[in-house]
Amino acid sequence: MNISYDWIKSTPVAIIEENELPAWKDTAQLVAAVRACGAEFVRYPAIRWGVHTFGDSKYLPKYPGLGERDLFSEVLQAMHSNGIKVMAYCHFGVLHYTCAEKHPEWVAREFDGTPCRWGGQPNHFRTCMRNDDFLSAMYGAVGELCSNYDFDALYLDGPTWYGDCSCAHCRRAYFNKSGREMPEKLSFADGSQQILNQVRDDSCREIVRRIREIAPERLALMFNMTLEFLPTHRTGIPELTNLNAFGGNTTEIHRPGSFWTTLETLKLGEALDGVSLGYLPPGPYETLRNFAMAEIETVNGAYLMHGATPMVCAMTTYLNDITNAPMLSEQVRMHSRLAGVYHESKSVEHIALVYPRKSFEEADPRHQGLIARSFSGTLIALQQSHRQVSCFFDTQITLERLKKYRAVALPGATHLDDRALDALMTYVSEGGAVYLTGNFQAPSEFIGVKNIKERPAEPCHGREYRETGPRHGYSLVPEAYFKFADGTALLPVSDAVVGVPYMERTLEYKIAEAMPGTKLLADLYLPAGGAFGEPLEFPYGTPPAIVLNSYGKGRVLWCAADIGLHFESRRLPESREALAKLFDLLAGDFPVKVTAPAGVVCNTTYNAAENRYYLHLLNYCGVMQECGCAVEWIAPVRNIKVSTSTNRLIRLADGIAVEKSGDIFELPELGSFATYCFELPQ
């Protein structure tokens, strides 16, 4: 049987979140709330925290207080009677006190043997997902659910490790993986944390694989993943676990938070090539009120332009108040009404940013943060420069995948495994282009530099200003600039003023030698001295900053300091412009060029069946505050210009064709979000 689950992508989901007894009196209330929000699919708890809501189970206790009621069946019948699909929710990772009392042997343990509590709840506990008895019970209960009820999809919340576990099962798995006993304290320095991480990765993949075997093929299987790196590997390695699933929750976003982080997870969610679910509106969720805020349009626009599916949160609120329902329903219905535009189209491949999963694994905690900032800063800079960017993980590197892109970037990455590095080098030798930073480990003839060293380890101080070094003048550990060969003004790539308490000083640059035959695009400008206005000194010379190397038919661009890392903390427009120029050098021109303020985010997608392109524009101008502020107002943007070879550009909302002046389309005023369709000449 070959079943397609693609229908889920264009089917908005309503989350019915019930941790204990329900807040609704009858299912008609639930149906009305779901309908009011425009959803066509509901996610309802069947198994949560080791207890269940359906009829009877041989394996798990029932929610206390439900008696003979079969809540799952009640909701399933009511929704199906009204043409609404149902996704059964099953949680892996926490034990309700009812379950923990009956099965204390399922509870995760601290190193001294005490039970691991969860989330500050005095009676709820973390469970161990290496415990065979617990897993057998969960598999049995999921089997009962799938056999006895005709629902439409299965959602696993997790499998999630909410913290370290030192129970006998985990210690045994640790020993089997490493050949040594688990220490009392785990550490990246001695490799013990990485070993336990691998144990967790194995367990997450195995759980999802087993559930896929248990669940009928007609059921799409999804799970709650955390795409960013977490030192504990709470959800394993999601892109690998997903090989046995069809995607899941990629943007569990909450306010206050960063829009750019949401955008990053959406970009990474596309790499799963399945369903990418995301909360709408962002939480937290009041239980008696909701609000028709502009952020609904902003977040939903980001979902639309990246093919993600909204999960409306949470229906408990809409039992009491439907203030934002008209606005929300208008937004979510765009997904099903315009599925061909937003869910049957794919982002056009041009520049790829590769998420450095392996580099995280082997880095110490301080450098893990720098790697994350490097990736995020590079992505934000390219998005704000309106470059066409996609993302995927280094665990997904294949030569076939790399060949889809004009340029591939690994910002912050230090190394790849042998298989991925071979694919990368072959890609370049056959004509591809790669962007690398810092001390990426590869043959010198590939990256174009040799003898890469850390910056000098001279003393520097937490409150060191340019004019107050150890005695006077510039420190012997100078901040770094790029001095471009074309005479462009100096570009800072490390911090100078560091007396601001909330700023972490970064002096991350490498000193290396250029290989013969490479092209030098910029020098590292490392000034010292300068007391009483004396000439600057350069005790470390002017080593190469940006080197362009030919390798086979392709090119490698190496940067001694990470422009994206510096941009993430300082957001200098000059840094953004420099990065955009470097990627233009590698990738060449994209067929669609957008000229607009940095807060306008764009993405171009292609529907192969219709041979039609779509340009999506999201307006984040006027609200670019990242902490403690929800989007409540969007500043209209005028004078956006689009350069492309097509002769016809049509605004999807009203079917109006945009006038072309020479080679340029001047777009109408942009509100929150707009999509334009066009065809390119063959």
N, C-alpha and C positions, 0 to 999 in steps of 0.2 A: 504494500500500500504506500502510495506517495502522496502525502497530504501537505497542502500549503497552509501556513499559519499567517500569511501576509495580511489577512483581513484585520488582524489585531492592530496593526500599525495605524490604521485609519479609524479605529473605534475607540472613542474616549471612554475612560474608565472612571467610575465613582467609587471611592473608598468608603466602605462602611466599617468604621473602626470601633470595635467593641472589645474592650479588655476584660470586662466582667459581664454583668447583666445588661440587656439592651435598654436604650432610652426610648424606644418606640413602643406604642401600644399595639398596633397591628401593622401588617406589612403594607397596607394601602398607603400609610404615611411615608414609608420608605420609597415606594414606587413614585409617589408624587414628588418627593424631594429629588430623586434621580432624574425624573423627567424635567423638572424645573431647571436643572443645571445643564441640560443638553446631553447627558451621558447616555450611552447605549450598552453599557457593560458595567457590572459591579464586581468588586472584590470583597468577598465576605469570609470571615474567619470560620474555618472548619476545625482546625487544630491550632491551639495557641498555648505556648508555655507548658506543653505536656498534658493539657486537658482538651476535651473536644466539645463540640456543640451539636453533633448529630445524634442519631437514635441510640445505638448501643455500640460498645467496642469491647473486644476481648483483650485489648492491649493497653488502653489508656483510660484513666478516670474521666468523668464528665465534669463540666463546669459546675461548681456547687450552686445550688439554687434553681437549676433548670428542671429538676424532677424528670417527668416523662416527656417533656417537650423536645421536639427535634427542630431546633431553630434553623439549622442549615436547610432542611427540607422545606420549611415554611417560606424562607426567603427565595429558595430556588424555584419553587412552584409559582410564587407571586411574580417574580421577574420574568420567567419564561412565558407566563400567561400574558404578559404585556410586551412581549417581543424584546426583552432585555436579556443579554447574555450574562453568564455568571462565571466568575473565576474563584475557585476555592483557594483560600489562604491557609498555609501551614507554616508554623514558625519552628525553626530549629535554633536552640541556643539558650533558652531560659526555662526554668521549671516553676510553675505555680506551686504555692505552698501545699495545695491538695495533693499534687503529684509527688512533691518532695517528701511529704510525710509518709506516703505509701511506698516510695522507692528512694530512700536516702542514698542508696548505692549509686544512683545516677548523678548525684551532685558532684560538681567539680571541686577540687581540693587545693588549698594552699600547700606550700611545701611542708608545713608542720602538721598537715592533715585536717585542719579546720575547714568547714564548708565555705565555698565562695559565694557570697551574696551578690545580688544584682541590682544595679541602678538605685542604690539607697533604699530599696524596699526591704523591710525587716523580714518578710516571710517569702520572698522570691529569691531563687538561687540560679547561678550559672550551672549549666550542665556540661558534661564532658562528651564531646562528639567523637571520642575514640572508644567510648564505652559500648561494647558490642550488645549488651542487654538493652540499653536505651535505644540504640539504633534499630535493633530487631523489632522493638515495640513500635517505633515510629514507622518503620517500613510496613509493619502489619496494619497499623491504623490507616496509613495512606492507601494501602491495598483495599481495606474495607470501604473507604470513602469512594475510591474509583469504581469498585464493583457495584455499590448500592445506589449511586446517584449519577444522573446523566447531566453533568455540568460541562462547561465549554473550555476551560483552561485551568492550569494548576500553577499556583504561585508559592514559592518557598521564600519565607522571610529568613534569609541566611542561605545556607548554613553559616552561622556566625559564632566566632569565638569572642566572647566579651572580655577576655583577659587570660592571663597565664593559668595553666592547670598543671598540677604536679601529682595527679592521682596515679594509681598503679598502672592504668592503661596508657597514660601519656608517658610515664617513665619507661615502660616496656617499648613503646613505639620509638621513643628517643634512642634507646639503646640499640634497637634493631636498625635504625637509620645510621647511627654514628659509631657503634661499637664501644661506646663508653657511657657511664652513668650520667644522668642529668644533674647538673650542679644546682645548689640552692638558689643562686642568683644567676640569671641569664645575662649575657653580655654580647654585644657585637664584636668587642675586642678579641674575645677568645673563640668566637664562632658559634657559641652555644645558642644564641638567639636565632641565628640563621638555620640551625638544625631543627629547632622547634618550629620555626616558620615552615620549613619543608614538610614537617609532620602535619601541620595544619593545612597546607596546600593539598597534600595527598588526601586528607580526610574530606575536605570540601569537594574535591573533584569526585571522589568515590561516592559520597552521599548523593550528589546530583546524578551521577551515572546510574546508581541503583534505583533511584526514583524514576529515572527515564525508562528503566526496564519494567518497573512495576506499573506505571501509568499507561493506559491505552494510547496507541499512537495518535488517535484522534485529538488528544489533549495537547495543546501547546504547553510546554514547561518553561517557566520563567523563575528568576530568583532575584533577591535583593542584594545588589553588589556595591562595593565601594571601589570605584575605578582608580582613585588616587592611591599612592603608596601609603601603607600604614605599617609601622615597625612590627606590630604583632601579627600581621597577615590575618586580620580579623575575618575577612571573607575569602581567604586564599588569594589566588591570582585569577581574577574574574574572567579575563579573556580566555583563559585555558579551561576554567570550570564551564564556561559557556559553550564549549564544544559539545556538551551533552544537553544543552538547553537552547532556548530561542530568544535570549536577551532577558531584560528585566528592568529594574529600577536603577537608572543611571544618574538621576538628578534629584536626590532627596534633599531639596533645598529649603532653607529656613531663613526668615528675616530676624535680625539684620544679617546681611551677608553680602558677598561680592557677586555682582552680575558677571564679571569676567571669569570667576570660578565656575559659575553655571555654564557659561559658554564653552569653557574647557572640557567639562564633563560631557556636554553635548557633542563636541567634536570627537572625543574618545568613544562616546556611545555609538557613533556612526560606524566605528571600526568593527563593532560586533556583528554587523550585517544581519541584525535581527530587529526585534522590537526594542526601542529605547523609551522607557517610561519616565515621567517626571511630574513632580507635584505642581498643582495649579489650584489656587494661588499658593505662593510660598507660605509656609507656616511661621510661627505656631498658630494653632487654630482655636479661636475662642469658641465656646460651646453654645452661646446664645446670640451671637451677632457675627455678621460678616460684612465686608466692606468692598464697595465697587471702586477699587483704586486702579490708577493707571498701570501699576505694575502687572496686572493681569494681562493687559495688552502687550506689555514689554516681554514678559516671560513667554507668553504664548507665541509671540512672533519669533522668538529664538527657537522654540520647539518646531514651529512650522518650517522654518528655513533649513532645519537640520533633520527633518523627517521623524521627530520624536512625538510620542503620544502622551497627552495630558492625563494625569490621574487627579480627579477633583477631590479635594480634601476639605473637610470630611463630612459625610452625610449627617452626622449628629447635629452639626450646626444648622443645616438646612431643614431639619425638623422644626426648628424654632424661628428661623429668620431666613428670608430669601431676598434680602436687600441687593446683593450683588448678582443674583441669579440671571436677570435679563442680560447683563453685560457678559457674565461668564458663559452663559449658554450660546450667545452669539459667537464668542471666541472659539469654544470647543467644537461647535458644529462645522466650523471651517475644515476640520480634519476629515470628516466623512464626506462633506459636500464637495470638497476639492481634492479628493484622494489622488487623482492623477497628477496634480500639481505638486503636492507636498509629500506624498508617500509612495508614489510610483516613479519618482524622479530621484536621481542620485547626484551627489555633489561632484562637480567636474574635478578631475585630478590634475593638479598643476604643481604645487609645492606640498611636500609632506613633512610634518614634524613627528619624529619618532619618540615616543615616551620611553625614557631609559630605565625600564624595570630592573634589568640586571645590575646597572650601576648603583641603584638604590640598595640592592641586596648586599653589596660588598663595601658600602661606604660607612664611615662612622656617623653617629647621629648628627653632628654639626654639618657635615658635608651633605647629608640627606636633604637638609633644609636648603642648602645652596643649589642642589640639583633641581629641586622642585621649583625654586624661584627662577632658575635659568629657563626651564621649560615654559613656565607660565609667562615670564616677561617677554620671551621671544614670540610666543603666540599672541599676546596682547598687542605687541608692537606691530606685527604683521596684520592683525585684524584692523587695528586703527589706521593702518596705511592702505587698507582696502585691497590687500593681496589675497588671492584665492588659495586658501590653506586647508588641508585635511590633516588628520592625526591618526596614528595607529601605534601599537605597542611593539617594542623590540622583540617580544616573544612571537610576534606575527611576521617577522621579516622572512620573506622569500624573494628570490630573484624575480619571479613572476609579478609579485606585488610591487616591488621597487620600480620595475620597468614602466609602470603606469604613470610615473611622475617625471616631470622635467628636472626637478631638484628635490633632494632629500636632506633634511637637517636633523642632527642629533645634538641639540643644545644641552650642555651640562653632562652629557654621557662621557664616561671614562673608558668603557670597554663593552664589547659584545662577546657572546659565546662564539666558538670557532665556526659553527655553521652559519650564523648570521653575518659574521665578519667576511667569510668567503663570499656570501651572496652580495654584500655591499661592495666589495672590491671588484667582483665580476661585473656588477651593474655599472660601476664607473669605467672600467676598462672597455665596456661596450658602448660608451657614449654618455653615461649619466653624469650628474653633478651632485656633489655632497658638501655640506657645511658642517664643520667640526669646531669644537672649542677646547681650550686648555690642554690637559694631558691625556687626550684620547689615545688609547693603546692600539697601535697598528704599526706596520712596517714604515720606516722613515721614507722610503721611496713612494709610499702611498700618500702620506699626509703632507710631505714636502718640507718637514723640519726634523731635526735630530737633537739629541742631548737636551731634552725637555727637562727643566728643573723648576722646583718651586721658587717663588719669590724669595729674596734674601730674608733670613730670620733675625734681622736686627730688632732691637726693642722698639715698640711703639706703645702709646698710652691711650687709655680710654677717653681722655678729654684732651687730646692733642689737636691743636689748631695749627694752621699753616705757619703762623708766626711764632709758635712756642713749642719747639722740639725739645729734645733732652736738655739743650742749653739755649740755642737760638737758631733761627733759620729753619730750613726744611729738614725733616727727619731723614735719617739714613734709610728708612723704609718708606720711600716716597709713594704718593698716590700715582696712578698711571693714567696717561692719556694716549690716544692714538693720534699720530701725526701723519696725515695722508700724503701720499706722493703727489697728488694733484694740487696740493697747496690749500686744501680745505682747512678751515679753522680747527684747532685742537678739539678732540672729542674726549671728555672724561669717561673713564671706564672703571674707576674705583672712587671711594669716598675721600673727600678732603676734610671738610668740617665734620667733626665727630662728637661735638660736645652736646648734641641734642639727645636727651635721655632715651627716647623711644626708638632711636635709629641704631641698628647694629652695623658696626663698621665692617666693610668688606674690602680687603686688599687682595683680591684673587686674580693674580696674573702669573703667567709662566714666562720663563726666560729660555730661549732656544736658539738654534742656529738654522738658517735656511739652507736647504739642499741646493746644490748646483742646478741651474736651469729653471728655477722657480721664478715667479714674478712677484716682486715685493710691492704690495699696495699701500702699506702703512708701516711706520716704525713705532716702537714703544717709546714714549717720551717720559722719562723717569727723573724729574728734576730733584736735586738736593741742594743744600747750602742756601745762599741768598741772603745771609745776614747783612744788615746795614745797606741793602740794595746792591750788594756785590753780584757779579754774574753768577747764573745758576751753574751748578756742577752736575755731572752725569757719571757717578761712580760705577754704574753698571752698564754704561754705554747706551746705545740705542738699538736693542735687539729687535728682531722682526715682530711686528704686531699682527699683520694680516698677510698671509702668503697664499698665492694661487698656484697650484701645482697641476701639471698635466700628467695624467696616468692613463695609459692606453689611449682610447679615443675620448675619454672624459676628463673631468676636472675636479679637484678637491680644494676647497677654500678653508684655511685654518686660521683661527683667531687666538692670539695669546691671552686675551682677556675677553670675558663674556659680556657682550653688549646687552644681551637680553637680561642678564642678571642685574646689571646696573639700571636698566630701564625699569625693571620690576619695582625697585625701591625709589627711584627718583623721577620717573616718567618724563624725562627730558625729550621734547620734540626732536631735537637734533639726533638723539640716539635712535629714535624710531625711524627717522629719515635715512640714517646711515644703514640700518639693518635692511630697510626696504631696497636701497640701492644695491647692496650686496646680493640680495636674493634675485633682484632683476638681472644682475650680472650672470648668475648661475642658471636661472630658469627662463630668461627671456621674457618677452611681452606676453601677457595673457590676452585673449581675444576681447575681453570686456574690461575696460578701464574706467574706474569710478573716481571722480574728483568731488570730495565732500569733507566736512569736518570729521575729526577723529572719532567722534561719538556715533557716527553713522556706520553700522556694521553691515557688511554685505556677504552674500554667498550666491554662487551661480550653480544651478542644478540642471540636469538634462534628463528628459524623458525619451528613451530610445524608441519606444513604440510609436510615439507621435513625432519623432525627430524635432522636438521643440525644447528650447532653453528657457530657463526662468531665472531672472535676476531678483533676488530678495533683498530688501533694504529695511533695516531695523534702526529706529531712531533712539539712541541713548544720550542725546545731547541735553544739557541742562539738568541732568540728574546723575552726574558721574561722581557721586559720593559713595564711598565703599563701606563705611562703618555706621551702623545705627540709623540708617535712613532707608525707608522704603520708597519706591518710585511713586510720587504723587503728582508730578507734573512733567509733561514732555514739551520741550521747546520746538515749535515747528521749524523746519529747515528748508531754506530756499536755495536756489542756484546750484543744485546738484547737477553735475554734468557726467554724461556717459559717452564714452567713445567706443564704438564697435562697428564692424563692417556691415551689419544688417541695415536694411533700409526701413525697417518697420519695427517699432517698439510699442507694445500695447499694455496699458495699465489694466491689470486683471480685474480690479474692483468695479470698474465702470466701462471697460472695453474701449476707452478713448486712446487713440493713437497719438504718440508724442511727436511733435514737429522736430525735424532734423535740420540743423544749420551747419552746412558743410559736412564735416565728419562727426559732429557733436550733437547729441540729444540733450536738451535742457529740460530736466524733469519738473513737473509741478511740485508744489509744496509738499514736503513729507511730514505726515503726522507721526503716528506711532510705528506703522509698518505698512509696507507696500510691496507688491510683486508685479514684475513686468515680464511678459512673454515675448519671445522673438525666435527667429530661425536664422542660422548662419549659412551663407552661401557654401555650397559644396566645393 
